[in-house]
Amino acid sequence: MGIEADPSPHLAQYANANKLVTNAWLGAKLGTPGLKVIESNEDSMLYDIGHIPTAIRLNWKQELSDQIHRDVIGITDFTAMMEEKGISRSDTVVIYGNHANLWAIYTLWIFELFGHPDVRLLDGGRDAWMQEEREISYSVPTLPASTYSVNQRDDAADRIFVDELRERLEDIQIIDLREPEDFAGQEQGRGAIGTGGIPTARTGHIPGAINLDTNACLLPNSRFATTEHLKRIHEHLDPNKTTVVYCVDGGRAAQHWFILKHLLGWKDVRVYDGSWIEWGNMMRVPIERGAGQE
């Protein structure tokens, strides 16, 4: 099912090489039947100033978020969105966006929660496409409505909720992807006034977490670093242990989930998309500041 994988030798180094495509591959495949291209940016208005030809816009904040509960959308809304955008289960979907694909990967993560059979990421995203001065379009494609069938949203494999996380603090490894001052709980850190501009009652980190910088896994052109480099960054962690990644609001966590699961091939990586917005505001959950615990 789907379109043949990108044969680029550069991608072959990654564990799941078929999850990535290059600019050259996508440029040659644009317009191929069964290929759907989605742009998903932090700011969806970027789409209006030029996008990859044939790409449709997906506003992750409005279209992938439940507007009543703090959650991703449910089965009914996801199905309706896919049908409205003309995407079928048999389509190969390539997603890209700005900020090194930050929210594009969050979008891909949600597609995987719903089990879309073939969803891939453009390595480097919008940044790399524009840096190479490749063709852009201002035309908004109009695709005929499709039929899309999905039976469940599988949260178990790639997601973790706060209740399970609290119960498993002793037997999992946790990666905090926020700024070092937020992780340490320094009063002068952003967390003191609300991490990422979002108010939180407390600063610090989840007990036992280690602090990593996802940007260290990226090249200056927004593409992913080599597997050798990625392994070196994570050499002090156990790839066979259940790993939970979190940040401020889930976006950076999804990006690191992609790196660990699809590029390095770790088997059990879970996104805590409640992240510090939830943990830092909850009653009766422990935190650490530096080496201490509260």
C-alpha positions in Angstrom: 0.0 0.0 0.0 1.2 3.5 -0.7 4.0 4.9 -2.9 7.4 3.4 -3.0 9.9 4.6 -0.4 12.5 7.3 -1.0 15.7 5.4 -2.0 18.0 8.2 -0.8 21.2 6.6 0.6 21.2 9.3 3.3 17.9 8.1 4.7 19.0 4.4 4.8 20.9 5.0 8.0 17.7 5.5 10.0 15.8 2.6 11.6 12.5 3.4 9.9 13.9 5.1 6.7 10.5 4.9 5.0 9.1 7.5 7.5 11.2 10.2 5.8 11.4 11.7 2.3 13.8 14.2 0.8 13.1 17.3 -1.1 14.3 15.6 -4.3 11.9 12.7 -3.9 8.9 14.8 -3.0 9.6 17.3 -5.9 9.7 14.4 -8.4 6.5 12.8 -6.9 4.3 15.9 -6.7 1.0 15.2 -8.5 1.3 11.5 -8.2 -2.1 9.8 -7.7 -2.4 8.7 -4.1 0.0 11.3 -2.7 -1.3 13.9 -0.3 1.0 16.7 1.0 0.1 18.5 4.2 1.6 21.7 5.5 1.2 22.0 9.3 3.0 25.1 10.9 3.1 26.7 14.2 1.5 29.7 12.5 -0.9 28.4 9.8 -0.8 31.8 8.0 2.7 30.9 6.7 0.9 28.7 4.1 -0.6 31.9 2.5 2.8 33.3 1.6 3.8 30.3 -0.4 3.7 26.5 0.1 4.8 23.3 -1.7 2.7 22.8 -4.8 -0.4 20.6 -4.2 0.0 20.9 -0.4 -3.1 21.5 1.7 -3.1 23.3 5.0 -3.8 21.7 8.3 -4.2 23.9 11.3 -3.1 21.6 14.1 -4.4 23.8 16.9 -7.9 24.2 15.6 -8.3 20.9 13.6 -6.4 18.4 15.7 -7.4 19.6 19.2 -10.7 18.9 20.9 -12.3 22.2 21.4 -14.1 21.2 24.6 -11.5 19.0 26.4 -7.8 19.3 26.5 -7.1 16.4 24.2 -6.6 15.5 20.6 -9.7 15.1 18.5 -11.7 11.9 18.6 -12.5 9.3 15.9 -15.6 11.1 14.6 -13.9 14.5 14.1 -10.7 12.9 12.7 -12.7 10.9 10.2 -14.7 14.0 9.1 -11.5 16.1 8.7 -9.9 13.5 6.6 -12.9 13.1 4.3 -13.3 16.9 4.0 -9.6 17.2 3.0 -10.0 14.4 0.4 -7.6 11.9 2.1 -8.3 8.2 2.0 -6.7 5.4 4.0 -4.8 4.2 1.0 -3.1 7.6 0.4 0.5 8.2 1.2 0.5 11.4 3.3 3.7 13.5 3.5 3.6 16.2 6.2 6.0 19.2 6.6 6.1 22.5 8.5 8.2 25.2 9.9 10.5 25.3 13.0 12.2 22.1 11.9 8.9 20.3 11.5 8.0 20.9 15.1 4.2 20.9 14.8 4.3 18.8 11.6 5.7 16.0 13.6 3.0 16.5 16.2 0.5 16.2 13.4 2.2 13.0 12.2 2.1 11.6 15.7 -1.7 12.1 15.8 -2.0 10.4 12.3 -0.2 7.5 13.8 -2.5 7.4 16.9 -5.3 6.8 14.4 -3.3 4.2 12.5 -3.0 5.9 9.1 -1.1 3.2 7.1 1.4 5.4 5.3 2.3 8.8 6.8 5.8 10.3 6.3 7.8 13.4 7.1 9.7 15.7 4.8 13.2 15.9 6.2 14.0 19.5 7.0 10.4 20.6 6.4 9.4 24.0 5.1 12.8 25.5 6.2 14.9 23.1 4.0 12.5 23.4 1.0 12.7 27.2 1.1 16.4 27.3 1.6 16.9 25.3 -1.6 14.6 27.8 -3.4 12.4 25.1 -4.7 9.1 25.7 -6.4 6.3 27.2 -4.3 2.7 27.8 -5.0 0.0 30.2 -3.8 -2.8 28.0 -5.2 -5.1 26.3 -2.7 -5.9 22.8 -4.0 -9.6 21.8 -3.9 -9.8 18.0 -3.5 -12.9 16.0 -3.8 -14.3 14.6 -0.6 -13.1 11.1 0.3 -14.4 8.1 2.3 -12.2 7.4 5.4 -12.7 4.6 7.8 -11.0 4.4 11.2 -12.2 2.2 14.1 -10.1 3.5 17.0 -7.5 5.9 18.3 -4.7 3.9 19.9 -3.3 5.9 22.8 -1.6 2.9 24.4 1.5 2.5 22.1 2.7 6.1 21.7 1.1 8.1 24.5 1.0 8.2 28.3 -1.5 9.9 30.6 -0.7 11.4 34.0 -2.2 8.6 36.1 0.0 5.9 34.6 3.0 8.2 34.7 2.6 8.8 38.4 2.4 5.0 39.0 5.5 4.2 37.0 8.0 6.9 38.0 10.3 4.2 39.4 10.5 1.9 36.4 10.6 4.2 33.3 13.1 6.7 32.0 11.8 10.2 31.5 13.2 12.9 29.2 12.4 16.6 29.8 12.9 18.7 26.7 12.4 22.2 28.2 15.0 24.8 28.7 17.6 24.0 31.4 16.5 26.8 33.7 12.9 25.6 33.5 14.1 22.0 34.3 16.1 23.2 37.3 13.2 25.3 38.6 15.1 28.5 38.8 13.0 31.4 39.8 14.5 33.5 37.0 13.5 30.8 34.5 10.6 31.1 32.2 8.6 28.7 34.4 8.5 31.3 37.2 6.1 33.4 35.0 4.6 30.6 33.1 6.6 28.2 30.9 6.3 29.2 27.2 4.0 32.0 28.3 1.5 29.5 29.8 0.9 30.0 33.5 2.1 27.1 35.7 1.8 26.9 39.5 5.2 25.4 40.1 8.6 25.2 38.5 11.0 22.2 38.3 10.7 18.8 36.7 9.1 15.4 37.0 11.1 13.3 39.5 13.8 11.2 37.9 13.7 13.1 34.6 16.8 14.1 32.7 17.1 17.2 30.6 17.9 17.0 26.8 17.9 19.5 24.0 16.1 18.3 20.9 17.8 21.0 18.8 21.0 19.1 19.4 19.5 16.4 17.2 19.1 18.7 14.3 21.4 20.2 11.6 21.4 24.0 10.9 19.3 23.3 7.8 16.6 21.7 10.0 17.3 18.2 8.8 18.0 15.4 11.3 21.5 14.6 12.4 23.2 11.3 11.6 22.4 8.2 13.6 25.9 8.2 14.9 25.3 11.7 16.3 21.9 10.8 17.7 23.2 7.7 19.4 26.0 9.7 21.0 23.4 12.2 22.5 21.4 9.3 24.0 24.3 7.0 24.9 23.6 7.3 28.6 20.0 6.0 28.2 18.6 2.5 27.8 16.9 2.0 24.3 15.2 -1.1 25.6 13.5 0.7 28.5 10.1 2.4 28.4 10.8 6.0 27.7 8.5 9.0 28.3 9.2 12.4 26.7 7.6 15.6 27.7 8.1 19.4 27.3 5.8 22.4 27.8 2.8 21.4 25.8 3.6 18.2 23.8 5.0 19.6 20.6 8.7 19.1 21.3 7.9 15.8 23.0 6.4 14.5 19.7 9.5 15.7 17.8 11.8 13.7 20.2 9.4 10.7 20.0 9.9 10.7 16.3 13.7 10.8 16.7 13.8 7.9 19.2 11.2 5.7 17.6 11.7 6.1 13.9 15.3 7.3 13.5 16.9 5.2 16.3 14.4 2.4 16.4 13.6 2.4 20.1 10.6 0.1 20.7 8.7 1.8 23.6 8.6 5.6 23.5 5.6 7.4 24.8 4.6 11.1 24.5 3.3 12.7 27.7 1.4 15.5 25.9 -0.1 16.7 29.1 3.5 17.8 29.7 4.4 20.6 32.2 1.2 22.5 31.6 -0.6 19.6 33.3 2.1 18.3 35.7 3.1 21.8 36.9 -0.5 22.7 37.7 -1.7 19.5 39.3 -2.4 19.0 43.0 -0.6 16.3 44.8 2.1 15.4 42.3 5.8 15.4 43.2 8.4 17.6 41.5 12.1 18.0 41.7 14.2 21.2 41.6 17.8 20.4 40.9 18.7 17.4 43.0 16.0 18.0 45.5 12.4 16.8 45.6 9.2 18.4 46.7 
